[in-house]
Amino acid sequence: MALSKPLFSHFKSLKKPYPHPFPAAAPFRLRFLSFATPEEAAAERRRRKRRLRIEPPLSSLRQQPPSSAPRRPPPGPKTASNPNAPKLPEPVSALAGNRLTLHNRILTLIRENDLDEASLLVRHSIYSNCRPTIFTCNAVLAALLRQSRYADLLSLHRFITQASVSPTVITHNLLLQAYCDCRKTDTALEHYRLILKDAPFNPSPTTYRILVKGLVDNAKLDQALELKDDMAAKGFCAPDPIIYNFLMAGFVKSDDPDRVLSLFEELKEKFGGGPILDGAVYGNLMKGYFRKGMEKEAMDMYNEVLGDGSKVRFGAVSSNSVLDALGRNGKLEEAVGLFDRMMNEHNPPRKIAVNLGTFNVMVDAYCLAGMFDEAVVVFKRMGEKNCSPDTLSYNNLIDQLGKNELVTEAEELYREMGERGINPDEYTYILLVEACFGVDRVDDATGYFNKMVELGLRPNTNAYNKVIGGLANVGRLDEARGFYDQMKEKEAKPNITSYEILLKAFVEAERLDDGLKVVREMLLDEGVTFSEEMKELVEGALRKEGREDDFGKLYEDVEREKAEALARAAEEKARAEALAKEEEERKKAEAAAKEAAAARASAAAIEAVLGRRKEAAKEESTPAAATASDGGLLKEERNGSGSVETKKAGDEEANSMNVSDAQVLKEEHDNGSLTDETKGGAGDAAQQVSAS
C-alpha cells in the first residue's frame, strides 16, 4: 500500500522513538572478514586445514602435462672453491653506510686537489673496520691519471690488488690508459690478454678505444687494425665509429688517404650500407678526401652531413674534427661559418657544442691564414662560453706568435698566464727562448731559461740543446759551454745533437783544442757514435793547422783511458767481491763463536745441575745405609746365628742398589727422556726405597 505525500510528510515531522538497547546476548552474530577473538581465528584455520586434508583442491586432481624441462639431479657433495678463481667486484649497493661516508670524504679530498692525502686514506682504510669499495679506489686512480701521476697510480693499484680488492672494468681501463700514456703499449696489450684470460667480465668498448688510440698515437697501426679485427671476431662490442675514427686519424697522419676511405667503406658496410649517424668519422674522412685532391667530394660530404635536415649527430669533439679539416685546407670562410653556428647552438647543459679544443682549432686556422690579430681575438672569446684556457692553449698561441716573430704579443700572453694563476711549464719557457733567439734577443732568451731553472722546472736535453744552439749561432761559445756543463750537472745526459752543436761551433771558430775536448767526450760516451761526417770535419780542420797527428794521439789517449777505466772497474769489482767475502767469513766466524760459547755455557750449566743432583743423592743414601745397618745388628743379636749376618749383608746390597736405581731414574726423568714404562719403573723403585 503506497503512502500519499501529505501522510509521508506528516510521519517525517514526528519525533523519533526512544532507542531501545539491544539485549545483552543476541540470538545470532554477523561477522564480516574478522573474528571476535584470536582463539576463534586459530580454530578457523585449523578447520580449513582439516578440510583441505580431507578434500584436496580440484587443481591437484587434474592431470598435469609432463614437463619438458629436465629434472634437476640430486644435489651432490659440495666441491671446494678455487681460492685463485677471479672474484666478482662488489655491486654499487655496497657503497652505503660508513663506506659511503668514507667515499664522500675521499671525494672531498680529490676536489681539494689533495691527492696524497686521498691515496693515504685509501691505504689506511683497507685494513680498518671500514674497508673502501672499488668505486672509491677508482675515484683516486682516475684523479691521479688526470694529473699524469703514473708512478703513484701504479703503486696504489698494486696495493689494492695485493689487498684483494676485486677490480671492475673501469679499474682495468684506468691502468691501460696509464700504460698507453707512458708509451708502454706492449705492457697494455699484455694486460688486455690477462683481462681476457682471468677477468670475470668482458672488455668494454672503452677498453678497445683506449688501446686503439694508444697504438695509433705510437704509430703501431698494424697492431691497431689487428685489435679492431679481434674485437669484431670475439663479438664483445658492436662496430664502434670512434674506434674507426682513431684508425682513420692515424692513416691521415701517415699520409695514407686510401686506407682512410677503405675504413669508412668498411664501417658503412657493417652498418648495413646506410648512412653513419655518428659524426665522429666525418672530419677525418674529409681530410682523406683533401689529401687525395678530392676537394669537391670533401665539401659535398660537409654539406650533406651538416646541412639542413641532416640526421647525423655532432658533438663538440666531432664538430672540432670537421672544423680542423676546413681550417687546414684553406676553407677558412666555411670554418668561420661553422664556428659561429657552433657558438649559437651551445646551450649547456642541454647541448655542448663548443669546448676548449674548438677555440684552439680556430686559433690554428687563423694563424695558418696569417691572421694573427683575429687569432688573439678568438682566443680571448673563450670566456664567453665559460671556457678557461689552460697551459696547452697558451703554449699553442705563443708558439704560433713566436714562429712569426711576434715576440711582444707572445710575452703579453706569458704575463697574462701569471695574472690568471696558470703555471707555465718547461715548454712555455722553451718557446719564449726560441722566439727571443729568432729576433736576436739573446740576453732575454738566456734570462727565460735561467728563470725556468730557478723555478724548479727540469728542462730536458732538447731544451738545453735549444739554448746551446742559440748561443753557438751568435758566437757566444763560452756561455754555450757553460750551459753544456750545467746540463751534465742537472743529470740531463747529452745526446749526439749536443756534441755536434758544440763541435761545429768550435771548429768554425777555429778553437780546435776545445773541439778536441768535445771529441774526447764523445768517444768516451758509450751512448753516442762518432759519425764519419764529424770525423772528416775535425780531420780537415786539423789538417789546415798542420796538426794531423793530434787526432791519432787523441784516439790513443781515449783507448788508454777506456782500458784504464775497465781495469779500475774490474779492480773495484774484485775488491768489492773480496770485501763481501771477508764480511761473509767474519759473520760466519762470529756465528760459530756464538754457537761455541752457547754450547760451553750449556755444558757448564748441565754439569752444575748434575753435580748438585749427585750431592743430593749422596746425602739421601747415607741415612738409608745407616738405618739398614742398625736393623741388621739388632736382628743378629736377637737370632744369635751366623745366617743372620748373611741375610743382613744381602739386604744392605739390595737397599744400596735400589737407591742407585732410583737416583738414575730420577735424573732421566728430570732430563725429559723418560717413557711411560720407565716412569712406572721409577715409581716402583722409589716405593722400594721408601719401604726400606
C-alpha positions in Angstrom: 0.0 0.0 0.0 1.6 3.3 -1.1 1.6 6.3 1.2 0.4 9.6 0.0 2.7 12.6 0.0 0.9 14.5 2.8 0.9 11.4 5.0 4.6 10.8 4.4 5.4 14.4 5.3 3.4 14.1 8.5 5.4 11.0 9.5 8.6 12.8 8.9 7.7 15.6 11.2 7.0 13.3 14.1 9.6 12.7 16.9 11.9 9.7 16.6 11.0 7.0 19.0 13.2 6.3 22.0 16.0 4.0 21.0 15.7 0.7 22.9 19.0 -1.0 23.7 19.8 -4.4 22.2 19.6 -7.3 24.6 22.9 -8.4 26.2 23.0 -11.7 24.3 21.8 -11.6 20.7 20.4 -14.8 19.3 23.0 -14.7 16.4 26.0 -12.6 15.3 27.1 -11.2 12.0 30.9 -11.1 11.2 32.4 -9.8 8.1 36.0 -10.8 7.3 37.1 -10.9 11.0 36.8 -12.9 14.2 35.9 -11.8 17.7 39.0 -13.3 19.4 42.4 -14.7 18.2 41.3 -18.1 19.5 38.4 -18.2 17.0 40.7 -17.2 14.2 43.1 -20.0 15.1 40.2 -22.5 15.3 39.0 -21.5 11.8 42.5 -22.0 10.4 42.7 -25.5 11.9 39.2 -26.3 10.5 40.3 -25.2 7.0 43.5 -27.3 7.1 41.5 -30.4 8.1 39.1 -29.8 5.3 41.9 -29.5 2.8 43.4 -32.8 4.0 40.0 -34.5 3.5 39.0 -32.7 0.3 42.1 -31.7 -1.7 41.6 -28.8 -4.2 40.4 -29.6 -7.7 43.6 -28.3 -9.2 45.6 -31.1 -7.6 43.3 -33.7 -9.1 43.8 -32.6 -12.7 46.3 -34.4 -14.7 49.4 -32.2 -15.2 51.1 -32.5 -18.6 54.6 -33.9 -18.4 57.2 -31.1 -18.1 59.6 -30.7 -20.9 62.3 -29.2 -18.6 64.8 -31.8 -17.4 64.6 -32.7 -13.7 67.4 -31.4 -11.6 69.8 -34.1 -10.4 70.0 -34.7 -6.7 72.5 -32.3 -5.0 75.9 -33.9 -4.7 78.7 -33.1 -2.3 79.9 -29.5 -2.5 83.2 -29.1 -4.3 85.8 -26.9 -2.7 86.0 -23.5 -4.3 89.3 -22.5 -6.0 90.9 -19.7 -4.0 92.7 -18.5 -7.1 89.5 -18.1 -9.1 88.7 -14.4 -10.0 86.2 -12.8 -7.8 83.4 -10.6 -9.0 83.6 -7.0 -8.0 81.3 -5.5 -5.4 78.0 -4.1 -6.6 77.1 -0.5 -6.3 74.8 -1.3 -3.3 78.0 -1.9 -1.3 78.5 1.8 -1.3 76.4 2.5 1.8 76.7 3.4 5.4 80.2 4.1 6.7 81.7 3.1 3.4 79.6 5.8 1.6 80.8 8.3 4.2 84.4 7.3 3.6 83.8 7.6 -0.2 82.4 11.2 0.1 85.3 12.1 2.4 87.8 11.0 -0.2 85.9 12.8 -3.0 86.2 15.9 -1.0 90.0 15.5 -0.8 90.1 15.0 -4.5 88.1 18.2 -5.2 90.6 20.0 -2.9 93.4 18.6 -5.0 94.9 16.8 -2.0 95.6 13.5 -3.8 98.4 12.4 -1.5 96.0 12.5 1.5 93.3 10.8 -0.5 95.6 8.0 -1.6 97.0 7.6 2.0 93.4 7.4 3.4 92.6 4.6 1.0 95.7 2.7 2.1 94.9 3.1 5.8 91.2 2.2 5.3 92.0 -1.1 3.5 92.8 -2.8 6.8 90.4 -1.0 9.0 86.8 -1.7 10.0 85.5 0.5 7.1 87.1 -1.1 4.0 86.8 1.2 0.9 84.9 -0.1 -2.1 86.5 -0.4 -5.5 84.5 2.6 -6.6 86.4 4.7 -4.0 89.7 3.3 -5.3 88.7 4.1 -8.9 88.0 7.7 -8.0 91.5 8.1 -6.6 93.1 6.3 -9.5 91.2 8.5 -12.0 92.3 11.7 -10.2 96.0 10.5 -10.3 95.6 9.7 -14.0 94.2 13.2 -14.8 97.3 14.8 -13.2 99.7 12.3 -15.0 101.0 10.9 -11.7 101.6 7.5 -13.2 104.0 6.2 -10.6 101.6 6.9 -7.8 98.7 5.3 -9.8 100.7 2.1 -10.4 101.7 2.0 -6.7 98.2 2.4 -5.5 96.8 -0.2 -8.0 99.4 -2.7 -6.8 98.5 -2.1 -3.2 94.7 -2.6 -3.7 95.4 -5.7 -5.8 97.5 -7.2 -3.0 94.7 -6.3 -0.6 92.3 -8.5 -2.7 90.1 -5.6 -3.7 88.3 -7.0 -6.8 88.7 -4.6 -9.7 86.0 -3.5 -12.2 86.4 -3.0 -15.9 86.9 0.7 -15.1 89.9 -0.2 -13.0 91.5 -2.1 -15.9 90.7 0.8 -18.3 92.5 3.3 -16.0 95.5 1.1 -15.9 95.5 0.6 -19.6 95.3 4.4 -20.1 98.3 4.9 -17.9 100.3 2.4 -19.8 99.4 4.0 -23.1 100.2 7.5 -21.9 103.6 6.2 -20.8 104.1 4.7 -24.3 104.1 1.2 -22.8 101.7 -0.3 -25.4 103.2 -3.7 -25.2 102.5 -3.8 -21.5 99.0 -2.6 -22.2 98.4 -5.4 -24.7 99.7 -7.9 -22.2 97.3 -6.6 -19.6 94.5 -6.8 -22.1 95.3 -10.5 -22.7 95.2 -11.1 -18.9 91.7 -9.5 -18.8 90.5 -11.9 -21.5 92.0 -14.9 -19.6 91.3 -14.2 -16.0 88.7 -11.4 -15.6 85.1 -12.5 -14.8 83.8 -9.9 -17.3 84.4 -8.9 -20.9 86.2 -5.8 -22.0 84.1 -2.8 -22.7 84.1 -0.5 -25.8 86.1 2.0 -23.8 88.8 -0.7 -23.3 89.2 -1.1 -27.1 89.1 2.7 -27.6 91.9 3.2 -25.2 94.1 0.5 -26.7 93.4 1.5 -30.3 94.2 5.2 -29.6 97.3 4.3 -27.7 98.6 2.1 -30.6 97.7 4.8 -33.2 99.5 7.5 -31.2 102.6 5.3 -31.1 102.5 4.7 -34.8 101.5 1.0 -34.4 98.7 1.0 -37.0 99.1 -2.7 -37.9 98.6 -3.8 -34.3 95.6 -1.4 -34.0 94.0 -3.0 -37.0 94.6 -6.4 -35.6 92.9 -5.4 -32.3 89.9 -4.0 -34.2 89.5 -7.3 -36.0 90.0 -9.2 -32.8 87.2 -7.1 -31.2 84.9 -8.0 -34.1 85.8 -11.7 -34.0 85.1 -12.1 -30.3 81.9 -10.2 -30.6 82.4 -8.3 -27.3 81.4 -4.9 -28.9 79.4 -3.7 -31.9 81.3 -1.8 -34.6 82.3 1.4 -33.0 82.7 4.6 -35.1 85.0 6.1 -32.5 87.5 3.3 -33.0 87.3 3.7 -36.8 87.8 7.4 -36.3 91.1 6.8 -34.4 92.3 4.5 -37.1 91.4 6.9 -39.8 93.2 9.7 -38.0 96.3 7.5 -37.8 96.3 6.9 -41.6 95.7 10.6 -42.2 98.8 11.4 -40.1 100.8 8.8 -42.0 99.6 10.2 -45.3 97.7 7.2 -46.5 94.3 8.5 -47.6 93.3 5.3 -49.4 93.2 3.4 -46.2 91.1 6.2 -44.7 88.5 5.8 -47.4 88.6 2.0 -47.2 88.0 2.1 -43.4 85.0 4.4 -43.9 83.5 2.0 -46.5 84.1 -1.0 -44.2 82.3 0.8 -41.4 79.5 1.7 -43.7 79.1 -2.0 -44.7 78.9 -3.1 -41.1 76.1 -0.6 -40.6 74.1 -2.2 -43.4 75.2 0.2 -46.1 73.1 3.1 -44.7 74.4 6.5 -43.5 76.5 6.6 -40.4 74.7 8.8 -37.9 77.7 9.3 -35.6 79.6 12.4 -36.8 82.9 11.3 -35.3 84.2 9.9 -38.6 83.4 12.7 -41.0 86.2 15.1 -40.0 89.0 12.5 -40.9 87.0 11.4 -43.9 87.1 15.0 -45.2 90.9 15.1 -44.5 91.3 11.9 -46.5 89.4 13.5 -49.5 91.5 16.6 -49.2 94.8 14.6 -49.1 93.7 12.8 -52.4 92.9 16.1 -54.0 89.1 15.3 -54.0 88.1 18.8 -52.7 84.6 18.5 -54.3 83.8 15.2 -52.6 85.0 16.6 -49.3 82.8 19.7 -49.5 79.8 17.6 -50.7 80.2 15.4 -47.7 80.4 18.5 -45.5 77.2 19.9 -46.9 75.5 16.5 -46.7 76.2 15.8 -43.0 76.0 19.4 -41.7 73.3 20.7 -44.0 69.6 21.3 -43.2 67.7 18.2 -42.5 70.7 16.1 -41.7 70.2 13.4 -39.0 73.9 12.9 -38.3 74.7 13.6 -34.6 77.5 16.0 -33.9 79.0 16.9 -30.6 81.8 19.3 -29.7 84.6 16.8 -30.5 83.2 15.6 -33.8 82.5 19.2 -34.9 86.1 20.2 -33.9 87.3 17.5 -36.3 85.3 18.9 -39.2 86.4 22.4 -38.2 90.1 21.4 -38.3 89.7 19.8 -41.7 88.3 23.0 -43.1 90.9 25.3 -41.4 93.9 23.2 -42.5 92.8 23.0 -46.2 92.2 26.6 -47.0 88.4 26.7 -46.2 88.6 29.5 -43.6 85.3 31.1 -44.6 83.4 27.8 -44.1 85.3 27.2 -40.9 84.3 30.6 -39.5 80.6 29.9 -40.5 80.7 26.5 -38.8 82.3 28.1 -35.7 79.6 30.8 -35.5 77.0 28.1 -35.8 78.5 26.1 -33.0 78.7 29.2 -30.8 75.0 29.8 -31.4 74.0 26.2 -30.7 76.0 26.0 -27.5 73.4 25.8 -24.7 74.7 23.8 -21.7 73.7 21.6 -20.2 71.2 20.6 -22.9 73.8 20.8 -25.7 77.6 21.2 -25.5 78.5 22.5 -29.0 81.9 24.1 -28.2 84.8 23.3 -25.8 88.4 24.4 -25.3 89.5 22.5 -28.3 87.1 24.5 -30.5 89.0 27.7 -29.8 92.4 26.1 -30.2 91.3 24.8 -33.7 90.1 28.2 -34.7 93.4 29.8 -33.5 95.3 27.4 -35.6 93.1 28.2 -38.6 93.6 31.9 -38.3 97.4 31.5 -37.8 97.7 29.3 -40.9 96.0 32.1 -42.8 98.3 34.7 -41.3 95.5 36.4 -39.4 97.2 36.7 -36.0 95.1 39.5 -34.7 92.0 37.6 -35.3 93.6 34.5 -33.7 94.2 36.6 -30.5 90.6 37.9 -30.6 89.2 34.4 -30.8 91.5 33.2 -28.0 90.1 36.0 -25.8 86.5 34.9 -26.6 86.8 31.8 -24.5 85.3 33.5 -21.5 82.0 34.0 -23.4 81.2 30.3 -23.1 82.8 29.6 -19.7 85.9 28.0 -21.3 89.1 28.7 -19.4 92.3 28.4 -21.3 94.9 26.1 -19.9 98.7 25.9 -20.3 98.4 23.9 -23.5 96.2 26.6 -25.1 98.6 29.4 -24.2 101.6 27.4 -25.4 99.8 26.8 -28.8 99.2 30.5 -29.4 102.7 31.5 -28.0 104.2 29.0 -30.4 102.4 30.5 -33.4 103.2 34.0 -32.5 106.9 33.2 -31.7 107.4 31.5 -35.1 106.2 34.6 -36.8 108.4 36.9 -34.8 105.6 38.4 -32.8 107.5 38.2 -29.6 105.9 41.1 -27.8 102.4 39.6 -28.2 103.8 36.2 -27.0 105.3 37.9 -23.9 101.9 39.6 -23.2 100.3 36.1 -23.2 103.0 34.9 -20.8 102.3 37.7 -18.4 98.6 37.0 -18.7 99.2 33.4 -17.6 100.8 34.7 -14.4 97.8 37.1 -13.7 95.3 34.3 -14.2 97.3 31.9 -12.0 98.1 29.5 -14.8 101.6 28.0 -14.2 103.9 27.9 -17.3 105.7 24.7 -17.9 109.1 23.9 -19.4 107.6 24.0 -22.9 106.3 27.6 -22.4 109.8 28.8 -21.5 111.5 27.0 -24.4 109.0 28.6 -26.8 109.9 32.0 -25.4 113.6 31.2 -25.6 113.3 30.2 -29.3 111.2 33.3 -30.0 113.8 35.6 -28.4 116.7 33.9 -30.3 114.7 34.4 -33.5 114.7 38.2 -33.1 118.3 38.4 -31.7 117.3 39.0 -28.1 119.9 36.6 -26.7 120.0 38.0 -23.2 116.3 37.7 -22.9 116.5 34.1 -24.1 119.1 33.1 -21.5 117.1 35.0 -18.9 113.9 33.0 -19.6 116.0 29.8 -19.5 117.6 30.7 -16.2 114.2 31.7 -14.7 112.9 28.2 -15.7 115.7 26.6 -13.8 115.2 28.9 -10.8 111.5 28.0 -10.6 112.5 24.3 -10.1 111.4 23.1 -13.5 113.5 20.4 -15.1 114.5 21.1 -18.7 115.4 18.0 -20.7 118.3 17.5 -23.1 116.4 19.0 -26.0 115.7 22.2 -24.0 119.4 22.6 -23.3 120.2 22.0 -27.0 117.9 24.9 -27.9 119.8 27.4 -25.7 123.2 25.9 -26.6 122.4 26.1 -30.3 121.1 29.6 -30.0 124.3 30.8 -28.2 126.5 29.0 -30.6 124.8 30.6 -33.6 125.7 34.1 -32.3 129.2 33.1 -31.4 128.9 33.1 -27.6 130.6 29.8 -27.2 131.8 30.2 -23.6 128.2 30.6 -22.5 127.2 27.7 -24.6 129.9 25.6 -23.0 128.6 26.8 -19.6 125.1 25.6 -20.3 126.5 22.3 -21.6 128.3 21.8 -18.3 125.2 22.8 -16.4 123.3 20.1 -18.4 125.6 17.4 -17.1 125.3 18.7 -13.5 121.5 18.6 -13.8 121.7 14.9 -14.9 120.4 15.7 -18.3 122.6 13.4 -20.4 124.0 15.0 -23.6 123.0 13.4 -26.9 124.6 13.4 -30.3 122.9 16.7 -31.1 124.5 18.4 -28.1 128.0 17.2 -29.1 127.6 18.1 -32.8 126.3 21.7 -32.0 129.4 22.4 -29.9 131.9 20.7 -32.1 130.7 22.5 -35.3 130.8 25.8 -33.4 134.3 25.3 -32.1 135.6 24.2 -35.5 134.1 27.1 -37.2 135.6 29.5 -34.6 139.0 27.7 -35.1 139.1 26.7 -31.4 140.4 23.3 -32.1 141.6 22.5 -28.6 138.0 23.0 -27.3 136.8 21.0 -30.3 139.1 18.1 -29.4 137.8 18.1 -25.8 134.3 17.7 -27.2 135.5 14.8 -29.5 137.2 13.2 -26.5 133.9 13.3 -24.5 132.1 11.9 -27.5 134.5 9.0 -27.8 134.2 8.3 -24.1 130.4 8.3 -24.2 129.2 4.8 -25.0 125.7 6.1 -25.8 126.7 8.1 -28.9 128.5 7.2 -32.1 131.2 9.5 -33.6 129.9 9.8 -37.2 132.1 9.9 -40.3 130.9 13.4 -41.1 132.1 14.7 -37.8 135.4 12.8 -38.2 136.1 14.4 -41.6 135.2 17.8 -40.2 137.7 17.6 -37.4 140.4 16.0 -39.6 140.0 18.7 -42.2 140.3 21.5 -39.6 143.4 19.8 -38.0 145.0 19.4 -41.5 144.7 23.1 -42.2 146.5 23.8 -39.0 149.1 21.1 -39.6 148.1 19.1 -36.6 147.1 15.8 -38.3 148.8 13.7 -35.6 146.7 15.2 -32.8 143.7 13.2 -33.9 145.6 9.9 -33.7 147.0 10.8 -30.3 143.5 11.6 -29.2 142.3 8.2 -30.3 145.2 6.5 -28.4 144.6 8.5 -25.3 140.9 7.7 -25.4 141.6 4.0 -25.9 144.1 4.0 -23.0 141.6 5.8 -20.7 139.0 3.3 -21.6 141.3 0.4 -20.8 142.3 2.1 -17.6 138.6 2.6 -16.8 137.9 -1.1 -17.4 140.9 -2.1 -15.3 139.7 0.2 -12.5 136.2 -1.2 -12.8 137.5 -4.8 -12.7 139.7 -3.9 -9.7 136.9 -2.3 -7.8 134.7 -5.2 -8.6 137.3 -7.7 -7.3 137.8 -5.5 -4.2 134.1 -5.4 -3.6 133.8 -9.2 -4.0 136.8 -9.7 -1.6 135.2 -7.3 0.9 131.9 -9.1 0.6 133.7 -12.5 1.0 135.6 -11.2 4.0 132.5 -9.8 5.6 130.7 -13.2 5.0 133.6 -15.1 6.6 133.6 -12.7 9.5 129.9 -13.2 10.0 130.4 -17.0 9.8 133.2 -16.8 12.4 131.1 -14.7 14.7 128.2 -17.1 14.4 130.5 -20.1 15.1 132.0 -18.3 18.1 128.5 -17.5 19.4 127.4 -21.2 18.9 130.6 -22.4 20.7 130.0 -20.0 23.6 126.4 -21.1 23.9 127.5 -24.8 23.9 130.1 -24.2 26.6 127.5 -22.3 28.7 125.0 -25.1 28.2 127.6 -27.8 29.2 128.6 -25.8 32.3 125.0 -25.4 33.3 124.4 -29.2 32.8 127.5 -30.1 34.8 126.4 -27.8 37.7 122.9 -29.3 37.7 124.3 -32.9 37.7 126.8 -32.1 40.5 124.0 -30.7 42.7 121.9 -33.8 42.0 124.8 -36.2 42.9 125.4 -34.4 46.1 121.7 -34.6 47.0 121.7 -38.3 46.1 124.7 -38.9 48.4 123.1 -37.1 51.2 119.9 -39.2 50.8 121.9 -42.6 50.5 123.9 -42.1 53.8 120.9 -42.1 56.2 119.4 -45.1 54.4 122.6 -47.1 54.7 122.9 -46.3 58.4 119.3 -47.4 59.1 119.8 -50.7 57.3 123.0 -51.4 59.3 121.3 -50.8 62.6 118.4 -53.1 61.7 120.8 -55.9 60.7 122.7 -55.7 64.0 119.5 -55.9 66.1 118.3 -58.9 64.2 121.7 -60.6 64.6 121.6 -60.1 68.3 118.1 -61.4 68.5 118.6 -64.6 66.5 122.2 -65.3 67.6 123.2 -67.2 64.4 125.6 -66.7 61.5 122.9 -66.9 58.9 121.5 -63.6 60.1 124.7 -61.8 59.1 124.4 -63.2 55.5 120.8 -62.0 55.3 121.7 -58.6 56.6 124.5 -58.2 54.0 122.1 -59.1 51.2 119.6 -56.6 52.5 122.2 -53.9 52.5 123.3 -54.7 49.0 119.6 -54.6 47.7 119.0 -51.3 49.5 122.0 -49.7 48.0 121.0 -51.0 44.5 117.5 -49.6 44.9 118.8 -46.2 45.9 121.2 -46.0 43.0 118.5 -47.1 40.5 116.1 -44.6 41.9 118.7 -41.8 41.6 119.4 -42.7 37.9 115.7 -42.9 37.0 115.1 -39.6 38.7 117.9 -37.9 36.7 116.5 -39.3 33.5 113.1 -38.0 34.4 114.5 -34.6 35.1 116.1 -34.5 31.7 112.8 -35.2 30.0 113.7 -38.5 28.3 111.5 -41.0 30.2 108.9 -43.1 28.6 105.8 -44.2 30.4 107.2 -47.6 31.3 110.4 -46.0 32.6 108.3 -43.6 34.7 106.4 -46.6 36.1 109.7 -48.3 37.0 111.0 -45.2 38.6 107.8 -45.1 40.8 108.3 -48.7 41.9 112.0 -48.1 42.7 111.0 -45.0 44.7 108.4 -47.1 46.6 111.1 -49.7 47.4 113.4 -47.1 48.7 110.7 -45.6 50.9 109.7 -49.0 52.2 113.3 -49.9 53.1 
